[in-house]
Amino acid sequence: MRRTTACAEDAASGAGDRCPLMSAEELADFLGVPLNTVYIWNHRHQGPRAHKVGRYLRYRWPEVEAWLEAQAVNRAT
């Protein structure tokens, strides 16, 4: 996962290199959720934005990172 995560950081910084798309299985592993949860999120239009490539769901690393940041809980200290 490190190589792909670093790729997402490079893409966000405008390095210009294209990163491989993440599969639904990779997303589930990355987030630590069951694969079925990823498919349910897609069906309900929740979770990170998915892209159909043929019959497969694929995810862009920067979009997943942005979605994950939006999920952060703001706690008063």
GUMARMAR-955771 format. One record per atom (N, C-alpha, C, O): residue number from 1; residue in three letters; atom name; x, y, z. Coordinates in Angstrom, 1 decimal. Example, Ala and Ser with C-alpha at 12.3 -4.5 7.8 and 13.67 -1.06 7.14 Angstrom:
SITE  lumdren  gumi  lodo       u       v       w
SITE        1   ALA     N    13.2    -5.7     7.8
SITE        1   ALA    CA    12.3    -4.5     7.8
SITE        1   ALA     C    13.2    -3.3     7.8
SITE        1   ALA     O    14.2    -3.3     8.5
SITE        2   SER     N    12.8    -2.2     7.1
SITE        2   SER    CA    13.7    -1.1     7.1
SITE        2   SER     C    12.9     0.0     7.9
SITE        2   SER     O    13.4     1.1     8.0
This chain:
SITE  lumdren  gumi  lodo       u       v       w
SITE        1   MET     N     0.8    -1.2     0.0
SITE        1   MET    CA     0.0     0.0     0.0
SITE        1   MET     C     0.9     1.3     0.0
SITE        1   MET     O     0.4     2.3    -0.5
SITE        2   ARG     N     2.0     1.2     0.5
SITE        2   ARG    CA     2.8     2.5     0.7
SITE        2   ARG     C     3.1     3.1    -0.7
SITE        2   ARG     O     3.0     4.3    -0.8
SITE        3   ARG     N     3.4     2.3    -1.7
SITE        3   ARG    CA     3.7     2.9    -3.0
SITE        3   ARG     C     2.5     3.6    -3.6
SITE        3   ARG     O     2.7     4.7    -4.1
SITE        4   THR     N     1.4     3.0    -3.4
SITE        4   THR    CA     0.2     3.7    -4.0
SITE        4   THR     C    -0.2     4.9    -3.2
SITE        4   THR     O    -0.7     5.9    -3.8
SITE        5   THR     N    -0.1     4.9    -1.9
SITE        5   THR    CA    -0.4     6.0    -1.0
SITE        5   THR     C     0.5     7.2    -1.4
SITE        5   THR     O     0.1     8.3    -1.5
SITE        6   ALA     N     1.8     6.9    -1.6
SITE        6   ALA    CA     2.8     7.9    -2.0
SITE        6   ALA     C     2.4     8.5    -3.3
SITE        6   ALA     O     2.6     9.7    -3.5
SITE        7   CYS     N     1.9     7.6    -4.2
SITE        7   CYS    CA     1.4     8.1    -5.5
SITE        7   CYS     C     0.3     9.1    -5.3
SITE        7   CYS     O     0.2    10.1    -6.1
SITE        8   ALA     N    -0.6     8.8    -4.4
SITE        8   ALA    CA    -1.7     9.8    -4.2
SITE        8   ALA     C    -1.2    11.1    -3.7
SITE        8   ALA     O    -1.7    12.1    -4.1
SITE        9   GLU     N    -0.2    11.1    -2.8
SITE        9   GLU    CA     0.4    12.4    -2.4
SITE        9   GLU     C     1.1    13.1    -3.5
SITE        9   GLU     O     0.9    14.3    -3.6
SITE       10   ASP     N     1.7    12.4    -4.4
SITE       10   ASP    CA     2.4    13.1    -5.5
SITE       10   ASP     C     1.3    13.7    -6.4
SITE       10   ASP     O     1.5    14.8    -7.0
SITE       11   ALA     N     0.2    13.0    -6.7
SITE       11   ALA    CA    -0.8    13.5    -7.5
SITE       11   ALA     C    -1.5    14.7    -6.9
SITE       11   ALA     O    -1.8    15.7    -7.6
SITE       12   ALA     N    -1.7    14.7    -5.6
SITE       12   ALA    CA    -2.3    15.9    -4.9
SITE       12   ALA     C    -1.4    17.1    -5.0
SITE       12   ALA     O    -1.9    18.2    -5.0
SITE       13   SER     N    -0.1    16.8    -5.0
SITE       13   SER    CA     0.8    18.0    -5.1
SITE       13   SER     C     1.1    18.5    -6.5
SITE       13   SER     O     1.8    19.5    -6.7
SITE       14   GLY     N     0.5    17.8    -7.5
SITE       14   GLY    CA     0.6    18.3    -8.8
SITE       14   GLY     C     1.8    17.8    -9.5
SITE       14   GLY     O     2.3    18.5   -10.5
SITE       15   ALA     N     2.3    16.7    -9.1
SITE       15   ALA    CA     3.5    16.1    -9.8
SITE       15   ALA     C     3.3    15.7   -11.2
SITE       15   ALA     O     4.2    15.6   -12.0
SITE       16   GLY     N     2.0    15.5   -11.6
SITE       16   GLY    CA     1.7    15.2   -13.0
SITE       16   GLY     C     1.7    13.7   -13.3
SITE       16   GLY     O     1.2    13.4   -14.4
SITE       17   ASP     N     2.3    12.9   -12.5
SITE       17   ASP    CA     2.3    11.4   -12.8
SITE       17   ASP     C     1.0    10.8   -12.5
SITE       17   ASP     O     0.3    11.2   -11.5
SITE       18   ARG     N     0.5     9.9   -13.4
SITE       18   ARG    CA    -0.7     9.3   -13.1
SITE       18   ARG     C    -0.5     8.1   -12.2
SITE       18   ARG     O     0.5     7.4   -12.3
SITE       19   CYS     N    -1.5     7.9   -11.3
SITE       19   CYS    CA    -1.5     6.8   -10.4
SITE       19   CYS     C    -2.4     5.7   -10.8
SITE       19   CYS     O    -3.4     6.0   -11.5
SITE       20   PRO     N    -2.1     4.5   -10.5
SITE       20   PRO    CA    -3.1     3.4   -10.8
SITE       20   PRO     C    -4.4     3.6   -10.0
SITE       20   PRO     O    -4.3     4.1    -8.8
SITE       21   LEU     N    -5.5     3.2   -10.5
SITE       21   LEU    CA    -6.7     3.3    -9.8
SITE       21   LEU     C    -6.8     2.2    -8.8
SITE       21   LEU     O    -6.2     1.2    -9.0
SITE       22   MET     N    -7.6     2.5    -7.7
SITE       22   MET    CA    -7.7     1.5    -6.7
SITE       22   MET     C    -8.9     0.6    -6.9
SITE       22   MET     O   -10.0     1.2    -7.4
SITE       23   SER     N    -8.8    -0.6    -6.7
SITE       23   SER    CA   -10.0    -1.5    -6.9
SITE       23   SER     C   -10.8    -1.5    -5.6
SITE       23   SER     O   -10.4    -1.0    -4.6
SITE       24   ALA     N   -12.0    -2.0    -5.7
SITE       24   ALA    CA   -12.9    -2.1    -4.5
SITE       24   ALA     C   -12.3    -2.9    -3.4
SITE       24   ALA     O   -12.4    -2.6    -2.3
SITE       25   GLU     N   -11.5    -4.0    -3.8
SITE       25   GLU    CA   -10.9    -4.8    -2.8
SITE       25   GLU     C    -9.8    -4.0    -2.1
SITE       25   GLU     O    -9.6    -4.1    -0.9
SITE       26   GLU     N    -9.0    -3.3    -2.9
SITE       26   GLU    CA    -7.9    -2.4    -2.3
SITE       26   GLU     C    -8.5    -1.4    -1.4
SITE       26   GLU     O    -8.0    -1.1    -0.3
SITE       27   LEU     N    -9.6    -0.8    -1.8
SITE       27   LEU    CA   -10.3     0.2    -0.9
SITE       27   LEU     C   -10.7    -0.4     0.4
SITE       27   LEU     O   -10.5     0.2     1.4
SITE       28   ALA     N   -11.4    -1.6     0.3
SITE       28   ALA    CA   -11.8    -2.2     1.5
SITE       28   ALA     C   -10.6    -2.5     2.5
SITE       28   ALA     O   -10.7    -2.3     3.7
SITE       29   ASP     N    -9.5    -3.0     1.9
SITE       29   ASP    CA    -8.3    -3.3     2.7
SITE       29   ASP     C    -7.7    -2.0     3.3
SITE       29   ASP     O    -7.4    -1.9     4.5
SITE       30   PHE     N    -7.7    -0.9     2.5
SITE       30   PHE    CA    -7.1     0.4     2.9
SITE       30   PHE     C    -7.9     0.9     4.1
SITE       30   PHE     O    -7.4     1.5     5.0
SITE       31   LEU     N    -9.3     0.8     4.0
SITE       31   LEU    CA   -10.1     1.4     5.0
SITE       31   LEU     C   -10.4     0.5     6.2
SITE       31   LEU     O   -10.9     0.9     7.2
SITE       32   GLY     N   -10.1    -0.8     6.0
SITE       32   GLY    CA   -10.3    -1.8     7.0
SITE       32   GLY     C   -11.8    -2.1     7.2
SITE       32   GLY     O   -12.3    -2.4     8.3
SITE       33   VAL     N   -12.5    -2.2     6.1
SITE       33   VAL    CA   -14.0    -2.5     6.1
SITE       33   VAL     C   -14.2    -3.7     5.2
SITE       33   VAL     O   -13.4    -4.0     4.3
SITE       34   PRO     N   -15.3    -4.4     5.4
SITE       34   PRO    CA   -15.6    -5.6     4.5
SITE       34   PRO     C   -15.8    -5.1     3.1
SITE       34   PRO     O   -16.3    -4.0     2.8
SITE       35   LEU     N   -15.5    -5.9     2.1
SITE       35   LEU    CA   -15.7    -5.6     0.7
SITE       35   LEU     C   -17.2    -5.3     0.4
SITE       35   LEU     O   -17.5    -4.4    -0.3
SITE       36   ASN     N   -18.1    -6.0     1.1
SITE       36   ASN    CA   -19.5    -5.8     0.9
SITE       36   ASN     C   -19.9    -4.4     1.2
SITE       36   ASN     O   -20.8    -3.8     0.6
SITE       37   THR     N   -19.3    -3.8     2.3
SITE       37   THR    CA   -19.6    -2.5     2.7
SITE       37   THR     C   -19.3    -1.5     1.6
SITE       37   THR     O   -20.0    -0.6     1.3
SITE       38   VAL     N   -18.2    -1.7     0.9
SITE       38   VAL    CA   -17.8    -0.8    -0.3
SITE       38   VAL     C   -18.9    -0.9    -1.3
SITE       38   VAL     O   -19.2     0.1    -1.9
SITE       39   TYR     N   -19.4    -2.1    -1.6
SITE       39   TYR    CA   -20.4    -2.2    -2.7
SITE       39   TYR     C   -21.7    -1.6    -2.2
SITE       39   TYR     O   -22.4    -1.0    -3.0
SITE       40   ILE     N   -22.0    -1.7    -0.9
SITE       40   ILE    CA   -23.3    -1.1    -0.4
SITE       40   ILE     C   -23.1     0.4    -0.5
SITE       40   ILE     O   -24.1     1.1    -0.8
SITE       41   TRP     N   -22.0     1.0    -0.1
SITE       41   TRP    CA   -21.8     2.4    -0.2
SITE       41   TRP     C   -22.0     2.9    -1.6
SITE       41   TRP     O   -22.7     3.9    -1.8
SITE       42   ASN     N   -21.5     2.1    -2.6
SITE       42   ASN    CA   -21.6     2.5    -4.0
SITE       42   ASN     C   -23.1     2.5    -4.4
SITE       42   ASN     O   -23.6     3.4    -5.0
SITE       43   HIS     N   -23.8     1.5    -4.0
SITE       43   HIS    CA   -25.2     1.3    -4.3
SITE       43   HIS     C   -26.0     2.5    -3.7
SITE       43   HIS     O   -27.0     2.9    -4.3
SITE       44   ARG     N   -25.7     2.9    -2.5
SITE       44   ARG    CA   -26.4     4.0    -1.8
SITE       44   ARG     C   -25.9     5.4    -2.1
SITE       44   ARG     O   -26.3     6.3    -1.5
SITE       45   HIS     N   -24.9     5.4    -3.0
SITE       45   HIS    CA   -24.2     6.7    -3.3
SITE       45   HIS     C   -23.6     7.3    -2.1
SITE       45   HIS     O   -23.7     8.5    -1.8
SITE       46   GLN     N   -22.9     6.5    -1.3
SITE       46   GLN    CA   -22.2     6.9    -0.1
SITE       46   GLN     C   -20.7     6.5    -0.3
SITE       46   GLN     O   -20.4     5.9    -1.3
SITE       47   GLY     N   -19.9     6.9     0.6
SITE       47   GLY    CA   -18.5     6.6     0.5
SITE       47   GLY     C   -17.8     7.3    -0.6
SITE       47   GLY     O   -18.4     8.3    -1.1
SITE       48   PRO     N   -16.5     7.0    -0.9
SITE       48   PRO    CA   -15.8     7.7    -1.9
SITE       48   PRO     C   -16.4     7.5    -3.3
SITE       48   PRO     O   -17.1     6.5    -3.5
SITE       49   ARG     N   -16.3     8.4    -4.1
SITE       49   ARG    CA   -16.9     8.4    -5.5
SITE       49   ARG     C   -16.2     7.2    -6.3
SITE       49   ARG     O   -15.0     7.1    -6.3
SITE       50   ALA     N   -17.0     6.4    -6.9
SITE       50   ALA    CA   -16.6     5.3    -7.7
SITE       50   ALA     C   -16.7     5.6    -9.2
SITE       50   ALA     O   -17.5     6.4    -9.6
SITE       51   HIS     N   -15.8     5.0    -9.9
SITE       51   HIS    CA   -15.8     5.1   -11.4
SITE       51   HIS     C   -16.0     3.7   -12.0
SITE       51   HIS     O   -15.3     2.8   -11.5
SITE       52   LYS     N   -16.8     3.5   -12.9
SITE       52   LYS    CA   -17.0     2.3   -13.6
SITE       52   LYS     C   -16.0     2.1   -14.7
SITE       52   LYS     O   -15.9     3.0   -15.6
SITE       53   VAL     N   -15.2     1.1   -14.7
SITE       53   VAL    CA   -14.3     0.8   -15.8
SITE       53   VAL     C   -14.7    -0.6   -16.2
SITE       53   VAL     O   -14.4    -1.6   -15.6
SITE       54   GLY     N   -15.4    -0.6   -17.3
SITE       54   GLY    CA   -16.0    -1.9   -17.8
SITE       54   GLY     C   -17.1    -2.3   -16.7
SITE       54   GLY     O   -18.0    -1.5   -16.5
SITE       55   ARG     N   -16.9    -3.5   -16.2
SITE       55   ARG    CA   -17.9    -3.9   -15.1
SITE       55   ARG     C   -17.3    -3.7   -13.7
SITE       55   ARG     O   -17.9    -4.2   -12.8
SITE       56   TYR     N   -16.1    -3.1   -13.6
SITE       56   TYR    CA   -15.4    -3.0   -12.4
SITE       56   TYR     C   -15.6    -1.6   -11.8
SITE       56   TYR     O   -15.6    -0.6   -12.5
SITE       57   LEU     N   -15.6    -1.5   -10.4
SITE       57   LEU    CA   -15.5    -0.3    -9.7
SITE       57   LEU     C   -14.1     0.1    -9.5
SITE       57   LEU     O   -13.3    -0.8    -9.0
SITE       58   ARG     N   -13.7     1.3    -9.7
SITE       58   ARG    CA   -12.4     1.8    -9.5
SITE       58   ARG     C   -12.4     3.1    -8.8
SITE       58   ARG     O   -13.4     3.9    -8.9
SITE       59   TYR     N   -11.4     3.4    -8.0
SITE       59   TYR    CA   -11.4     4.6    -7.2
SITE       59   TYR     C   -10.1     5.4    -7.4
SITE       59   TYR     O    -9.0     4.7    -7.5
SITE       60   ARG     N   -10.1     6.7    -7.4
SITE       60   ARG    CA    -8.9     7.5    -7.5
SITE       60   ARG     C    -8.4     7.8    -6.1
SITE       60   ARG     O    -9.2     8.2    -5.2
SITE       61   TRP     N    -7.1     7.6    -5.9
SITE       61   TRP    CA    -6.5     7.8    -4.6
SITE       61   TRP     C    -6.8     9.2    -4.0
SITE       61   TRP     O    -7.2     9.3    -2.9
SITE       62   PRO     N    -6.6    10.3    -4.8
SITE       62   PRO    CA    -6.9    11.6    -4.2
SITE       62   PRO     C    -8.4    11.8    -3.8
SITE       62   PRO     O    -8.6    12.5    -2.8
SITE       63   GLU     N    -9.3    11.2    -4.5
SITE       63   GLU    CA   -10.7    11.3    -4.1
SITE       63   GLU     C   -11.0    10.5    -2.8
SITE       63   GLU     O   -11.8    11.0    -2.0
SITE       64   VAL     N   -10.3     9.4    -2.7
SITE       64   VAL    CA   -10.5     8.6    -1.5
SITE       64   VAL     C    -9.9     9.4    -0.3
SITE       64   VAL     O   -10.5     9.4     0.8
SITE       65   GLU     N    -8.7     9.9    -0.5
SITE       65   GLU    CA    -8.1    10.7     0.6
SITE       65   GLU     C    -9.0    11.9     1.0
SITE       65   GLU     O    -9.1    12.2     2.2
SITE       66   ALA     N    -9.5    12.6     0.0
SITE       66   ALA    CA   -10.4    13.8     0.3
SITE       66   ALA     C   -11.7    13.3     1.1
SITE       66   ALA     O   -12.1    14.0     2.0
SITE       67   TRP     N   -12.3    12.2     0.6
SITE       67   TRP    CA   -13.4    11.7     1.3
SITE       67   TRP     C   -13.1    11.3     2.8
SITE       67   TRP     O   -13.9    11.6     3.7
SITE       68   LEU     N   -12.0    10.7     2.9
SITE       68   LEU    CA   -11.5    10.3     4.3
SITE       68   LEU     C   -11.3    11.5     5.2
SITE       68   LEU     O   -11.7    11.5     6.3
SITE       69   GLU     N   -10.8    12.6     4.7
SITE       69   GLU    CA   -10.6    13.8     5.4
SITE       69   GLU     C   -11.9    14.4     5.8
SITE       69   GLU     O   -12.1    14.9     6.9
SITE       70   ALA     N   -12.9    14.3     4.9
SITE       70   ALA    CA   -14.2    14.8     5.2
SITE       70   ALA     C   -15.0    14.0     6.3
SITE       70   ALA     O   -15.9    14.5     6.9
SITE       71   GLN     N   -14.5    12.8     6.5
SITE       71   GLN    CA   -15.1    12.0     7.6
SITE       71   GLN     C   -14.6    12.2     9.0
SITE       71   GLN     O   -15.1    11.7     9.9
SITE       72   ALA     N   -13.6    13.1     9.1
SITE       72   ALA    CA   -12.9    13.3    10.4
SITE       72   ALA     C   -14.0    13.9    11.3
SITE       72   ALA     O   -14.8    14.7    11.0
SITE       73   VAL     N   -13.9    13.5    12.6
SITE       73   VAL    CA   -14.8    13.9    13.6
SITE       73   VAL     C   -14.1    15.2    14.3
SITE       73   VAL     O   -13.0    15.1    14.7
SITE       74   ASN     N   -14.9    16.3    14.3
SITE       74   ASN    CA   -14.4    17.5    14.9
SITE       74   ASN     C   -14.8    17.5    16.4
SITE       74   ASN     O   -15.9    17.6    16.7
SITE       75   ARG     N   -13.8    17.3    17.2
SITE       75   ARG    CA   -14.0    17.3    18.7
SITE       75   ARG     C   -13.5    18.5    19.4
SITE       75   ARG     O   -12.4    18.9    19.1
SITE       76   ALA     N   -14.3    19.0    20.3
SITE       76   ALA    CA   -13.9    20.2    21.0
SITE       76   ALA     C   -12.9    19.7    22.1
SITE       76   ALA     O   -13.2    18.7    22.8
SITE       77   THR     N   -11.8    20.4    22.3
SITE       77   THR    CA   -10.9    20.0    23.4
SITE       77   THR     C   -11.1    20.7    24.7
SITE       77   THR     O   -10.3    20.5    25.6
